[in-house]
Amino acid sequence: MGGAVPLRRPTCSLTLIDALSVNGLHGVQVLEGALNQHSFALYIARILAPQLRRGDVLVLDNLRVHHLTGLLAQTSRQLRASRRVER
C-alpha cells in the first residue's frame, strides 16, 4: 500500500454566485464556467431582483461583469414595476 492518490480535476470550472444580507445568503446559484455579463444580467433579473425588498441595498464590487451598461436602470424599473421600491 502507499503511493499517491490520483488527483482528478474537473474538466470545467464552476462559479458560485449569491447575495449576502444580515439574514444570510440569497439567490444562490452555481454556474458552469466563468461568470460573464450575460449570465450576471440573467442572475440579477431572474433570481436576485425578485427577492429584493423595500429597504434592501445592493452593493456591487469592481468585478468587470458588474459594469454592465443599463443593469441598474433595468433592475430599478423591474423593482418599481413590482411595487417593491418607491418611485
TORKOL-4160 file (C-alpha; in steps of 0.2 Angstrom, whole numbers, padded with zeros to 4 digits, m for minus):
87
<pt num="1" X="0000" Y="0000" Z="0000"/>
<pt num="2" X="0005" Y="0018" Z="m0001"/>
<pt num="3" X="0008" Y="0030" Z="m0015"/>
<pt num="4" X="m0001" Y="0045" Z="m0021"/>
<pt num="5" X="m0019" Y="0046" Z="m0024"/>
<pt num="6" X="m0023" Y="0052" Z="m0042"/>
<pt num="7" X="m0030" Y="0069" Z="m0042"/>
<pt num="8" X="m0044" Y="0071" Z="m0054"/>
<pt num="9" X="m0048" Y="0088" Z="m0059"/>
<pt num="10" X="m0065" Y="0093" Z="m0066"/>
<pt num="11" X="m0065" Y="0096" Z="m0084"/>
<pt num="12" X="m0074" Y="0113" Z="m0082"/>
<pt num="13" X="m0075" Y="0126" Z="m0069"/>
<pt num="14" X="m0089" Y="0131" Z="m0058"/>
<pt num="15" X="m0094" Y="0148" Z="m0052"/>
<pt num="16" X="m0104" Y="0151" Z="m0036"/>
<pt num="17" X="m0114" Y="0167" Z="m0036"/>
<pt num="18" X="m0125" Y="0173" Z="m0022"/>
<pt num="19" X="m0130" Y="0189" Z="m0012"/>
<pt num="20" X="m0126" Y="0191" Z="0007"/>
<pt num="21" X="m0138" Y="0200" Z="0019"/>
<pt num="22" X="m0139" Y="0201" Z="0038"/>
<pt num="23" X="m0152" Y="0187" Z="0036"/>
<pt num="24" X="m0140" Y="0175" Z="0027"/>
<pt num="25" X="m0137" Y="0170" Z="0008"/>
<pt num="26" X="m0150" Y="0174" Z="m0005"/>
<pt num="27" X="m0151" Y="0169" Z="m0023"/>
<pt num="28" X="m0138" Y="0156" Z="m0023"/>
<pt num="29" X="m0133" Y="0149" Z="m0040"/>
<pt num="30" X="m0120" Y="0138" Z="m0047"/>
<pt num="31" X="m0115" Y="0141" Z="m0065"/>
<pt num="32" X="m0104" Y="0130" Z="m0076"/>
<pt num="33" X="m0090" Y="0140" Z="m0082"/>
<pt num="34" X="m0085" Y="0158" Z="m0079"/>
<pt num="35" X="m0097" Y="0172" Z="m0075"/>
<pt num="36" X="m0100" Y="0184" Z="m0089"/>
<pt num="37" X="m0111" Y="0199" Z="m0091"/>
<pt num="38" X="m0125" Y="0190" Z="m0100"/>
<pt num="39" X="m0126" Y="0177" Z="m0086"/>
<pt num="40" X="m0124" Y="0190" Z="m0072"/>
<pt num="41" X="m0138" Y="0200" Z="m0080"/>
<pt num="42" X="m0149" Y="0185" Z="m0080"/>
<pt num="43" X="m0145" Y="0181" Z="m0062"/>
<pt num="44" X="m0150" Y="0199" Z="m0057"/>
<pt num="45" X="m0166" Y="0199" Z="m0067"/>
<pt num="46" X="m0172" Y="0182" Z="m0064"/>
<pt num="47" X="m0165" Y="0177" Z="m0047"/>
<pt num="48" X="m0159" Y="0191" Z="m0036"/>
<pt num="49" X="m0172" Y="0206" Z="m0041"/>
<pt num="50" X="m0187" Y="0195" Z="m0037"/>
<pt num="51" X="m0180" Y="0193" Z="m0019"/>
<pt num="52" X="m0176" Y="0211" Z="m0015"/>
<pt num="53" X="m0187" Y="0220" Z="m0004"/>
<pt num="54" X="m0190" Y="0238" Z="0001"/>
<pt num="55" X="m0175" Y="0245" Z="0010"/>
<pt num="56" X="m0163" Y="0232" Z="0003"/>
<pt num="57" X="m0146" Y="0240" Z="m0003"/>
<pt num="58" X="m0137" Y="0232" Z="m0017"/>
<pt num="59" X="m0118" Y="0234" Z="m0017"/>
<pt num="60" X="m0108" Y="0228" Z="m0031"/>
<pt num="61" X="m0089" Y="0227" Z="m0030"/>
<pt num="62" X="m0077" Y="0232" Z="m0045"/>
<pt num="63" X="m0079" Y="0215" Z="m0054"/>
<pt num="64" X="m0079" Y="0218" Z="m0073"/>
<pt num="65" X="m0095" Y="0209" Z="m0076"/>
<pt num="66" X="m0104" Y="0221" Z="m0063"/>
<pt num="67" X="m0101" Y="0235" Z="m0076"/>
<pt num="68" X="m0115" Y="0230" Z="m0087"/>
<pt num="69" X="m0122" Y="0246" Z="m0096"/>
<pt num="70" X="m0140" Y="0248" Z="m0090"/>
<pt num="71" X="m0140" Y="0235" Z="m0077"/>
<pt num="72" X="m0145" Y="0246" Z="m0063"/>
<pt num="73" X="m0158" Y="0255" Z="m0073"/>
<pt num="74" X="m0166" Y="0239" Z="m0079"/>
<pt num="75" X="m0166" Y="0232" Z="m0061"/>
<pt num="76" X="m0174" Y="0248" Z="m0054"/>
<pt num="77" X="m0188" Y="0248" Z="m0067"/>
<pt num="78" X="m0191" Y="0230" Z="m0063"/>
<pt num="79" X="m0192" Y="0233" Z="m0044"/>
<pt num="80" X="m0203" Y="0249" Z="m0047"/>
<pt num="81" X="m0215" Y="0239" Z="m0058"/>
<pt num="82" X="m0217" Y="0226" Z="m0044"/>
<pt num="83" X="m0220" Y="0240" Z="m0032"/>
<pt num="84" X="m0206" Y="0234" Z="m0020"/>
<pt num="85" X="m0197" Y="0251" Z="m0021"/>
<pt num="86" X="m0203" Y="0269" Z="m0020"/>
<pt num="87" X="m0203" Y="0279" Z="m0036"/>
